[in-house]
Amino acid sequence: MSKIPATVITGFLGAGKTTLIRNMLQDAGGRKIALIINEFGDLGVDGNILTGCGIETCTEDDVVELTNGCICCTVADDFIPTMTRLLAREDKPDHIVIETSGLALPQPLVAAFNWPEVKTNVTVDGVVTVVDAAAVADGRFADDEAKVAALRAADESLDHDNPLEELFEDQLRAADLVVLNKADLIDREVLEKVRSEIAGKTERTVRTVASEHGKLPTDVLLGIEAGTENLILDRKAHHEMEHESGESHEHDHDEFESFVVDAGSLADRDGFEAALPGLIARHDILRLKGFADVPGKKMRLVIQAVGKRLETYFDRPWKADETRETRLVVIGLHHDLDAAARDEITNELNAIVSGEARQAAE
């Protein structure tokens, strides 16, 4: 029997991984695709979006969510048992797609495919790294020397580079294919500069393709046939290289924090969407995502925000057994989300949701 191909889709927060997968499912060409979705935070937003998309090949039985930690840190406890259960099914999938958290290192996950109970049945067809091309063009991942210097002055244990930059580079180093998403937000000349910058972050020549709104033919993403589990030892992450050199290192996303804000219905959708970018900027929030209840609307509103960009859309009707509410995941750097900052952000979000913030401004 031939091995089942698996595609690992990784990329930084807000790059467009879930949208890419949703479009892939709509263009599956009859393939039965099983999904493993790994969330950072307590609210399983991405898996919920995919199971709610109404696509025949995307049933609840075919979507497995791992929400209790980063998949690259819980390989033995979560990933291996999940794969074992998936492979034990009578109706085995034609292809497995794994969406990692935006904070995950792909290397440990890909290496786990060499575990005997997995390697005999599954091969890594390819690692697809999704990049927010517009963010890179804006220097989103460039080191801020002044900020790093200030952090080092405040914390003597901080002895490595900006974790965002390291994480970004590690995801690129693992890639068999890099998707430059959101290419519609920049012109051709800027896109080529981004392509050149991305190429400079890995020693290998990695194929890159541009996409708009996460739309690519499924045959571009699936069928790479790289066998990446046999190649991953040569695509080391920063912390692996530092361990080899004898340097001490803390896992990159120990630097990240997330928390969930529960609120009521939106009093004013326009006011809510107008106020969110300001809140995100004030608190240096990396990512904000979730669902909202809009009174008078039968469908729930999906919120996806990264940096200055905000996307909202209605994805499906509220279910009869669901509580109509607003639930948002806030993700940021550890030093920006202490207890006081969490309380402040929670209070501000509740004020924005209830409309009190707009009333106060008027």
N, C-alpha and C positions, 0 to 999 in steps of 0.2 A: 504494500500500500504506500502511496506517495504521502509525503508529509503535508500537513495543513499549513498554508502560508499565513504569517502574522505580520501586520504592519504596525509599527509604533509611531504614533503621531505626537510630536513634542513641540515646544515653542513657548515663548515667554507669555506672561499674562496679557490677555486681550489681543493676541496676534490673530485670532480667528480660527482656532482649531475646531471648535464645535460646529461653526458654520460650514467649514470645509467638509466635515464628516457628514453633516446633514445633506449637503449637496451630493456627496458621494453615494449616500443611501438612495437618493432619488434617481441616481443614474447607475444603479447596481448591476444592471444587465442580467437579472435573474440570479445573481449570486446570493447565497444565504450567508449574511455577514453577522457575526456575533461581536458585540462591543463590550470592552472593559473600560469603564470610565473612572478615573481617579480624581477626586476633588481635594483641594486644599481649603479647609474650612468645614463647617458643620452642615451647610445647606447644599444638598446635591442638585445644583442648578443645571449643570450641563446634561447629566443623564436624564433629568426631568424634561428638558427641552427636546431631547432626542426621542424619548418614549412618547412624547406628546405630539410628535410631528405628523402622525396619521399616515406614515409610510408602511406598506404591507410587510416589508422586510425588516422592520424595526419594531418588533413586538417587545413587550415587557420581559418575556422569557429570554430574549436575546441580548438584553442589556444588564450587565453586572456593574454595580457601583461599589467602589471602595472609598469610603468617606472618613475612615478613622486614622488617616495619616498619609504621608507621601509614599507612593508605591515603591520608590527606590530605597526606602528605609525599612519597608515591611515585606520584602520579597518572600521570605520563608513563611511568615505568618499569614499573609493575605494572597499574594500573587500565585504562589505554587498551588495552594489548595483550590483557588479559583480555577486555575487552568486544569487541574486534575478533574474537578467536577464537570467542567465544560467538555473535556475529552471523553468523559464517561457517558455522555448523552448518546442515545441511539441516533438521533437526528443531528449528526455532527455538522458544524458549519463548513462552508466552502472557504471562508476566510475569516480571520480574527483581526479586529482593529482595536488597538489599545490607545486611548487618549490619556496621556500623562497630565498631571497637574502642571500648571505654568511655572511651578517652582521645583520641578523634578529634574534630577540628573538622569539621562537615559542610559548611561553606561551600566550601572548595576542591574537595571531591569533587563537589558539585552543580554548581559552575561548570564542571567538566570535561565535563559533558554538552553543553556548547556547542562542544566540539571537532568540526570538520566531519564526521569519520568516524563520530562517535557521534550528533550532533544530527539527522542525516538519517534515522536509524533508530530512535532511542529518545527518549522524553520522561520527565521525572521526574513520575510520578503524584502523589507527595507525599513529604514528609519527616515521619516519625513519630518523635517523641522520647518515650522511655519514662522515667518518673520513679518512683523509689522513694518513694511518698507517705509511708510510715511513717518513712523516714530524714529526709525534709524536715521532718516534724512534730517530730522529735527535734532539729532544728537542725543536722543533719549538715553542711550547706553554709553555715552562718553563719560569718562571719569571727571568728576567735579573736584579738582584738587583742593580747593578751599574747604569744601565740605568734608572730604576725607581727612584733611589735616585737623579740622576741628574735632572730628570723631576720635582720631588717634590721640589728641590731647586730652580728651575726656575719658578715654578708655585705653589703658596701657596694653590690654590684652589684644587689641585690634591690630593684628600684624599681617593682614592680607588685603588685597585690593578690594575695591567696591564689589560686594557680592553680586549685584545685578550684572556687572560686566563679566565676572567669572562665569556665572550661570549661563548667560547668553552665549559666551564662547564655548562652553562645554556642550550645549545643545547643538551648536553648529559642528563641533568636532565629531559628534556621533553620527552626523547625517549622511544618508545616501542620496537624498534629494532635499533641496532647500526651496520652499515656496515663498516668494516675495509677495505677500498679500497686501491688499489695499493700494495696489499700484495705480488705481484711478485717482488717488489723492495727490500724486506727484507727476511731473512731466517726464518725458522720456530721458532727458539729459540727467536729471536727478536720479532716476531709476538706475541708470547705468553706473552712476557714482556709488549708489547703495550696493549694486551687484559687485563692484570692485572692492568695496569695503568688506563685504561679507566674504569674498574670496580670500582676502588677506588674513582671515581669522582661523584658517585651517591649512595644514601643510599639504593636504590632498586637493586634487581638483574635483570639486563636487558640483554636480549638475544643478542649475538653478532655473526655476520657471516663475514667471510673474502671474499673478491672479488678481481679479477684482471681485470683491464680495465672496471670497472663498470658492469661486467657481472654476473647476478644472475637470477635464474628462477623467472618469474613474480609472481608465486604462493607463493614465499618466501616473496615478498614485499607487495602483496595485499592479503586480506583475513585474516588479523590479528585479526579483530573483537574486538578491545580493547575498543571502546567507550570512547576514551581519553578525550572527552569534559567533561565527568563526573568525571575524575580523575585529571585534570590539576591543581586544587586548591592545591593539595598535592605535586606539582612539581614546587615549586616557584623558580623564577629567583633571582639573587643576589639583583637587585634593589628592588624587592618586599620584600625580607627579611630585607633589610636595612631600607625601609620605616616603616616596622612593628617595628623595633628596635628604630625608631626615628632618624636614621642617614640621612643626606642629601645625595642626589645622582643625578648625571647627567646620562641621558640615554647613554648606552655604545657607540653606534655608532655615538654620537656627536663627538667622537674622530676620526672618519674616514672622508676622503675626496675622491672625484673622479673627474676626468675631462677627456674630449675627445680630442684626437689629430687627426686632419685631415691632410692627406698627399697625395702625388701622388702615382704613381706606383713604385714598387720595382725595383731599378736599378740592384740589385744583391741579389737574394734570399739567397744564401749561406752566403754572407757577412752580410746581415740583421740578419739572425739567429745566426751567430757567435757573433755579437755585442750586442744582446739584453741582455744576462745574465749579462754582465758587467755593462750595464746601470742600470738594476734592482738592482744589488748589491750596486752600488755607491749611489743610491738614496733611498735605503731601501724600494723599491716598493713591496707591498704585492701581488698584482695581476695585470696582464696586459693581456687584451684579446681583440679580435676584428677580422677584416677582412683585407686582403691585395689583391691588384691587381698585378698579375705577368704577365708582357708583354709576349705575345705568348701563354698564357694559356687561355682556354675558361672558366675554372672554377675559383672560388674565393678561396683564401687561408685563412683558419681559423687559428688564433693564440691564444693559451692558455698558459699562463706562470704563474707559482706560485713558489716563491722562486728561486731555481737554476734550476728547471725543466721547459723545454719548449717543447710544442707539437704543430706541425703544420700539417695540412692536407687539401686537396681540398674537399669541401663538395658538391658543386653544380655549374652548369653553371651560369654565370652572366645573368640576365634577360635583355631583350631588352630595357626596360625603366629605367634600373639602371645606375647610374654613376659609372664607374670603378674607384675605389679609394682605399686608405688605411685609415681605421678609427680604432683607438685604444682607449680603456678605460684604464686609469691608476688609480689604487686604492691604497691608502696608509694611514698612520696615519696623523691626522690633523697637528701635529707639524712638519712633514716631507714634507708637501705639501703647503707651503706658496706661495705667488705670485711669489717670485724670483725662488723658486724650480720648480714651474710649467713652468715658462718661460724657465728655463734651460733644463728641461726634454723635453719640446716641441721642442726646437732647436736641441737637441741631436737626438731625434727621426726622425726629418725631415732630418738631416744629414745622419743618418743611412739608411733611406729609399731611399734617393737620391743617395747614394753611396759616398757622399762627405767625410764621416768619414773615410772610407777605403782608399780613395785616399790620404787623409791627413796623415794617418798612414804610408802609403808607401812612 
